[in-house]
Amino acid sequence: MTIRFVLMVNKQGQTRLAQYYEYLTIDQRRALEGEIVRKCLARSDQQCSFVEHRNYKVVYRRYASLFFLVGVDNDENELAILEFIHLLVETMDRHFGNVCELDIMFHLEKAHFMLEEMVMNGCIVETNKSNILAPIQLMDKAS
C-alpha cells in the first residue's frame, strides 16, 4: 500500500491536518491541496468517493464537518483506503470522544501522532486501535 498524503479539511476548504509521504515543495503542496479540495468539496453526496487527479487517486469521506482525503497510487484498492479512513476516525473518536474539527485544531500533535502510529512511509503498519492509542495514553498520564 502506498499512501502519498492524508488531508483533513473542513467544509470551507481549510486544511486542518496535512501529512505527506513523498517530497513536495510548499508551493506544490499548496497548489495540490487547493485543486483536490475544490474538486472533492464540489461533488455531491450521490457521487462516488473516488477522484483521479494528476497521478493520484484521491479517496475521501466526510464525517460531520470534516473531510478526510487520502491520496494513493492509481493501482491502490479504494475500499481498503475507505476502511483506513474509517479506522482513523474511530481511533480519534475513541480518544477524543466524538472527534470534531476543534479536537484536531487544539490537539494537532495528537492527531499527527495517531496517524504516524498507523502509517509509516506511506504503508499502513498498525490497525489495532488499542495499540495506536497506548503511547498517547502514556504521554497523557506523564503530563
ZIQUI-V47232 format. One record per backbone hydrogen bond with DSSP energy under -1.0 kcal/mol. CO is the residue of the C=O (numbers start at 1). NH is the residue of the N-H. Records with the same first field share a line. If there is no record, write none. Layout:
BEGIN
CO: NH, NH
END
This chain:
BEGIN
2: 73
4: 21
5: 71
6: 19
7: 69
8: 16, 17
9: 67
10: 13
14: 10
17: 8
19: 6
25: 29
26: 30
27: 31
28: 32
29: 33
30: 34
31: 35
32: 36
33: 37
34: 38
35: 39
36: 40
37: 41
38: 42
40: 43
49: 60
51: 58
53: 56
56: 53
57: 72
58: 51
59: 70
61: 68
63: 66
66: 63
67: 9
68: 61
69: 7
70: 59
71: 4, 5
72: 57
73: 76
77: 81
78: 82
79: 83
80: 84
81: 85
82: 86
83: 87
84: 88
85: 89
86: 90
87: 91
88: 92
89: 93
90: 94
91: 95
92: 96
93: 97
100: 104
101: 105
102: 106
103: 107
107: 111
108: 112
109: 113
110: 114
111: 115
112: 116
113: 117
114: 118
115: 119
118: 125, 126
120: 123
122: 3
123: 120
128: 132
129: 133
130: 134
133: 137
134: 138
135: 139
136: 140
137: 141
138: 142
139: 143
END
